[in-house]
Structure formats: C-alpha cells, structure tokens
Amino acid sequence: GAGYAQPHAQELQEAAARARGEACGRGATQQDELQTPPQRRRALALALGAFALAGFSGGRGGRRAARAAEEAPAKAEGVAVFSAGDARFVQAAFESIRYKGISAVEVGRMADDTRAVRVTYNPAKCSYKALLGAFLRNTNPTQAGGQFADKGPPFRSVIWVSSETERELAKKAMKLMEDSGVFGPPVEKGKMVGGQIGKRQVVPFATEIADAIDFQPVPEDGQDFCKLKKDEYKELFAKSGRDRFFKDQFAPVSTTACQDGVCGFVYFPCTTDNRCMDVANGSW
C-alpha cells in the first residue's frame, strides 16, 4: 500500500543521493568527481537495486519493527526544582539552555512559599549536571537569606533534590564552583581583593540543598515574563543588580597592579583550569 511504499521511496532517494556523493549535505567527493558518467550510472543502479531487494525481502519485519517502536513507552521525563530569589530571573537561566533538551520551565512557589522554578527535561539529552551549571552560573550562591534585593526565606537560594543521586551531584557541583573562586571578591581599582593572580579568594556558598516538596505553578499570566516582556525584563535585570554582578564575577578583567613580580595582567575568573567552566557547562 501507499504507507509501505513511501518509506522505501525515501530510501531510494537517499541511495541515489549517496551514489552522487551528495548525502548528508556533503558535496561530491574527489572520487565522485573523477568518476566517468557510466561509472556513476552503474553506482546508482547498484544502490537502487540493493534498496529495492532489501525492501521486498524485509518489508514485513520492517513494519513489525515500526509498530513496536510506536507502541514502546516514551522515556520518562525528569523534573528538577530550583530557587534563587525572584523566580522570573531563574526561569531565564534555564530558557538559555532549553535547546539541550528542556521541554518546560515553570514559575511558581513551593509549599513553604519559597519562590521557585520547575524544569521538565529529557535526561537522555540534558543531564542534571547541565541544569546545576545553569543555576549556579546565574545566581549568587554566596548570598544567604535571599537573592540581591529580595530578602527573606521565600527568596533564599535552594536546590530541591528528589534523590540521593541528585543530592550528591548538587554537593559536588557546588564544591567545584566554590573552590574555583569565581564568586570571590572582584578586582577593585586594578587590584585583586584577597586571593592570588590566578584565583580569587574563596567565599563559602550559602545555597541550600533540600528535599523537594510540593511545587505549585503561578497562573498562566505570571509565566514566561522573560520571553513575553523582553524589554521590561532586561530593565529589571539591570535594576536588580544582576547584570553588574555577573559581569564583575565572570568577565575577564585587566589589572594594573603588580603581584608576585607580574605587573599588569588579564584575569579570567571562570576557566576549565579552575573547573568553573566545567560546572557551568555541566561537563565535569
């Protein structure tokens, strides 16, 4: 029937493309360019014949395999919850890596009124490490009792975990990022504040790791602020102090002072050497 013939027609087209040296978006190979027209016709005929034979001999098995694939249960999605002050800003952190396998980012509150975001993701494409990296890269984990101008328990920084595996990964990610010194005092007036040339002074993290409790999303009109009102979001991001803070902590800095016999140098706060970049990318 038509449903059976269509896949094989596509296979034949792909076979023809490969015979021309154009499959997968590639141009003709050097060998293809050297082939004479009869040689190309022969290669095309062989490819078409092979696919036709495979289609007629294995069609029934192919249909069974297709049905089995359709009936197989989809791999369960993962859910992770994070808190760090105004949840609208936390949502943006995960929207920036949605392409990695995130299907939804919801703004809401935990049962204890802590502001939070719930991230739904595909574990086969997006690792929990990648979520931790996006979170730590876009919060101030050294601030206790709130985030930026938002103070009090509802605005504290929390990684809500639902398993011991998540708990251990959260501990490890926080330890690596803390030890990197990226959240230490920034360069002031051309001089490092504490620390050394290649590393800032380490400041202990205050972000909590807690067992997940019930999450309740806010109504629809409170979702996706960073996407629906981009100009207003950008303005509030700057006014909140986040824009200046993240630039101070993560952007390369040119210093003018002399330290350890070196006068004038560029300091890169977040690198693979201090593991900060590994954590931010979820690649540790």
C-alpha positions as CSV (number, residue, x, y, z in Angstrom):
1,G,0.0,0.0,0.0
2,A,0.9,3.7,0.0
3,G,2.1,3.6,3.6
4,Y,4.5,0.8,2.8
5,A,5.9,2.3,-0.5
6,Q,6.6,5.7,0.8
7,P,9.5,4.8,3.2
8,H,11.2,2.8,0.5
9,A,10.8,5.6,-2.0
10,Q,12.6,7.8,0.5
11,E,15.3,5.2,0.9
12,L,15.8,5.0,-2.8
13,Q,16.1,8.8,-3.0
14,E,18.8,8.7,-0.2
15,A,20.6,5.9,-2.0
16,A,20.6,7.9,-5.2
17,A,22.0,10.9,-3.3
18,R,24.8,8.8,-1.8
19,A,25.6,7.5,-5.3
20,R,26.0,11.1,-6.4
21,G,28.2,11.8,-3.4
22,E,25.7,14.3,-2.0
23,A,24.3,12.6,1.0
24,C,24.2,14.3,4.5
25,G,24.7,17.7,2.9
26,R,28.1,16.9,1.6
27,G,29.3,17.9,-1.9
28,A,30.7,15.4,-4.3
29,T,33.9,13.6,-3.1
30,Q,37.1,13.7,-5.0
31,Q,36.4,10.1,-6.1
32,D,33.0,11.0,-7.4
33,E,34.5,13.9,-9.4
34,L,36.9,11.5,-11.1
35,Q,34.2,9.0,-12.0
36,T,33.0,8.9,-15.6
37,P,29.2,9.2,-16.3
38,P,28.9,5.4,-17.0
39,Q,30.6,4.7,-13.6
40,R,28.2,7.0,-11.8
41,R,25.2,5.3,-13.5
42,R,26.4,1.9,-12.5
43,A,26.9,3.0,-8.9
44,L,23.4,4.4,-8.8
45,A,21.9,1.3,-10.3
46,L,23.6,-0.9,-7.7
47,A,22.4,1.3,-4.9
48,L,18.8,1.3,-6.1
49,G,18.8,-2.5,-6.6
50,A,20.2,-3.1,-3.2
51,F,17.5,-1.0,-1.5
52,A,14.7,-2.5,-3.6
53,L,15.8,-6.0,-2.7
54,A,16.0,-5.1,1.0
55,G,12.6,-3.5,0.9
56,F,10.8,-6.6,-0.7
57,S,12.6,-9.2,1.4
58,G,12.4,-7.4,4.8
59,G,9.2,-5.3,4.4
60,R,7.1,-7.4,6.8
61,G,9.8,-7.4,9.5
62,G,10.3,-3.6,9.0
63,R,6.6,-3.0,9.5
64,R,6.7,-5.0,12.8
65,A,9.7,-3.1,14.0
66,A,8.0,0.2,13.2
67,R,4.8,-0.8,15.1
68,A,7.0,-1.9,18.1
69,A,8.8,1.4,18.2
70,E,5.4,3.3,18.1
71,E,4.0,1.2,20.9
72,A,7.1,1.4,23.1
73,P,6.6,3.7,26.2
74,A,8.4,7.0,26.0
75,K,11.3,7.5,28.3
76,A,10.2,9.3,31.4
77,E,11.0,13.0,31.6
78,G,13.0,14.3,34.5
79,V,11.8,17.1,36.8
80,A,14.1,19.5,38.8
81,V,13.3,22.4,41.0
82,F,15.4,25.4,41.9
83,S,15.0,28.6,44.0
84,A,17.0,31.8,43.9
85,G,15.0,35.0,44.6
86,D,12.6,36.3,42.0
87,A,11.8,33.2,40.0
88,R,11.3,35.2,36.8
89,F,15.1,35.6,36.7
90,V,15.8,32.0,37.4
91,Q,13.5,30.9,34.6
92,A,15.7,32.8,32.1
93,A,18.7,30.8,33.2
94,F,17.1,27.6,32.0
95,E,15.5,29.1,28.9
96,S,19.0,29.8,27.7
97,I,19.7,26.1,27.6
98,R,16.3,24.9,26.5
99,Y,17.8,23.6,23.3
100,K,19.7,20.9,25.2
101,G,16.5,19.0,26.0
102,I,14.3,21.1,28.3
103,S,10.6,20.9,27.4
104,A,9.2,23.3,30.1
105,V,10.2,25.9,32.6
106,E,7.5,27.0,35.1
107,V,7.5,29.8,37.6
108,G,5.8,29.0,40.9
109,R,6.1,28.5,44.7
110,M,7.0,25.7,47.0
111,A,4.7,24.5,49.7
112,D,6.7,26.7,52.2
113,D,6.1,29.8,49.9
114,T,9.7,29.8,48.6
115,R,9.8,31.2,45.0
116,A,10.9,28.5,42.6
117,V,11.1,27.2,39.0
118,R,10.3,23.7,37.9
119,V,12.3,22.4,35.0
120,T,11.0,19.5,32.9
121,Y,13.7,17.9,30.8
122,N,14.8,14.8,28.8
123,P,17.5,13.1,30.8
124,A,18.7,11.3,27.6
125,K,19.6,14.8,26.1
126,C,20.0,17.1,29.0
127,S,21.9,16.0,32.1
128,Y,21.2,17.1,35.7
129,K,24.7,18.4,35.8
130,A,23.8,20.8,33.0
131,L,20.9,22.1,35.0
132,L,23.1,22.6,38.0
133,G,25.5,24.5,35.9
134,A,22.9,26.9,34.5
135,F,21.6,27.5,38.0
136,L,24.9,28.2,39.7
137,R,26.1,30.4,36.8
138,N,23.0,32.6,37.1
139,T,22.6,33.1,40.9
140,N,24.7,34.4,43.7
141,P,25.3,31.3,45.8
142,T,27.3,33.2,48.4
143,Q,24.3,35.3,49.5
144,A,22.3,33.9,52.4
145,G,18.7,34.7,53.2
146,G,17.7,35.9,49.8
147,Q,19.0,37.0,46.4
148,F,20.1,40.5,45.5
149,A,17.4,43.0,46.7
150,D,14.9,40.2,47.6
151,K,15.4,39.3,51.2
152,G,13.8,36.7,53.5
153,P,13.1,33.0,53.5
154,P,10.8,33.0,50.4
155,F,13.8,34.3,48.3
156,R,16.6,32.1,49.6
157,S,18.7,30.0,47.2
158,V,17.8,26.3,47.2
159,I,18.5,23.3,45.1
160,W,15.5,21.0,45.7
161,V,16.5,17.3,45.2
162,S,14.4,14.2,44.8
163,S,17.0,11.5,45.1
164,E,20.4,10.8,46.7
165,T,22.0,10.9,43.3
166,E,20.7,14.5,42.8
167,R,21.9,15.4,46.3
168,E,25.4,14.2,45.6
169,L,25.7,15.8,42.2
170,A,24.5,19.1,43.8
171,K,27.1,18.9,46.5
172,K,29.9,18.2,44.0
173,A,28.9,20.9,41.6
174,M,28.7,23.5,44.4
175,K,32.0,22.4,45.9
176,L,33.8,22.7,42.5
177,M,32.2,26.1,41.7
178,E,33.0,27.4,45.2
179,D,36.6,26.2,45.1
180,S,37.1,27.9,41.7
181,G,36.9,31.3,43.4
182,V,34.7,32.8,40.7
183,F,32.3,34.2,43.3
184,G,35.1,35.7,45.3
185,P,35.7,39.5,45.7
186,P,36.1,41.1,42.2
187,V,39.1,43.2,41.1
188,E,38.8,46.7,42.5
189,K,40.9,49.6,41.2
190,G,43.1,47.3,39.3
191,K,44.0,45.2,42.3
192,M,42.9,41.7,43.3
193,V,41.0,41.7,46.6
194,G,42.5,38.8,48.6
195,G,43.4,35.7,46.6
196,Q,46.1,35.5,44.0
197,I,46.7,36.4,40.4
198,G,45.2,33.1,39.1
199,K,42.5,32.7,41.7
200,R,40.2,34.8,43.7
201,Q,39.6,34.5,47.4
202,V,37.2,31.6,48.1
203,V,33.9,32.6,49.6
204,P,31.7,29.9,51.2
205,F,28.4,29.1,49.4
206,A,25.1,29.6,51.2
207,T,22.8,27.8,48.8
208,E,20.8,25.1,50.5
209,I,20.3,21.6,49.3
210,A,16.9,20.4,50.5
211,D,14.4,17.6,49.9
212,A,11.9,18.5,47.3
213,I,8.4,19.5,48.5
214,D,5.2,20.3,46.6
215,F,5.5,22.9,43.8
216,Q,2.6,25.0,42.6
217,P,2.9,27.0,39.4
218,V,1.6,30.5,39.3
219,P,-1.3,31.3,36.9
220,E,-0.6,31.5,33.2
221,D,-0.4,35.3,33.1
222,G,2.6,35.1,35.5
223,Q,4.6,32.7,33.3
224,D,7.2,33.5,30.7
225,F,7.9,37.1,31.7
226,C,11.4,37.0,30.3
227,K,10.1,35.9,26.9
228,L,6.8,37.9,26.7
229,K,8.2,41.2,28.0
230,K,11.8,41.2,27.0
231,D,12.4,45.0,27.3
232,E,10.9,45.2,30.8
233,Y,12.7,42.1,31.8
234,K,16.1,43.5,30.6
235,E,15.4,46.7,32.5
236,L,14.5,44.9,35.7
237,F,17.5,42.6,35.3
238,A,19.8,45.6,35.4
239,K,18.0,47.4,38.2
240,S,18.1,44.2,40.4
241,G,21.9,44.4,40.3
242,R,22.3,41.0,38.5
243,D,23.7,42.5,35.3
244,R,26.5,44.3,37.1
245,F,27.2,41.4,39.5
246,F,27.6,38.7,36.8
247,K,29.9,40.9,34.7
248,D,32.1,41.6,37.8
249,Q,32.3,37.9,38.6
250,F,32.6,36.3,35.2
251,A,34.0,38.8,32.7
252,P,37.8,38.9,32.1
253,V,39.5,41.8,34.0
254,S,42.6,43.8,33.0
255,T,44.5,44.7,36.2
256,T,47.2,47.4,36.6
257,A,48.8,46.4,39.9
258,C,51.9,44.3,40.4
259,Q,51.6,41.0,42.2
260,D,54.2,38.3,42.6
261,G,56.5,40.1,40.2
262,V,53.9,40.4,37.5
263,C,52.7,43.9,36.6
264,G,49.6,44.3,34.6
265,F,47.7,41.1,33.6
266,V,44.3,39.8,32.4
267,Y,42.5,37.7,35.0
268,F,40.0,35.1,33.7
269,P,37.7,34.2,36.6
270,C,35.9,31.2,35.0
271,T,38.1,28.7,33.2
272,T,38.5,25.0,32.7
273,D,41.6,25.1,34.8
274,N,39.7,26.1,37.9
275,R,36.7,23.9,36.9
276,C,34.3,26.8,36.9
277,M,33.7,26.4,33.1
278,D,33.2,22.6,33.5
279,V,30.5,23.2,36.1
280,A,28.8,25.9,34.1
281,N,28.7,23.6,31.1
282,G,27.7,20.5,33.0
283,S,30.8,18.7,31.7
284,W,32.6,17.8,34.9
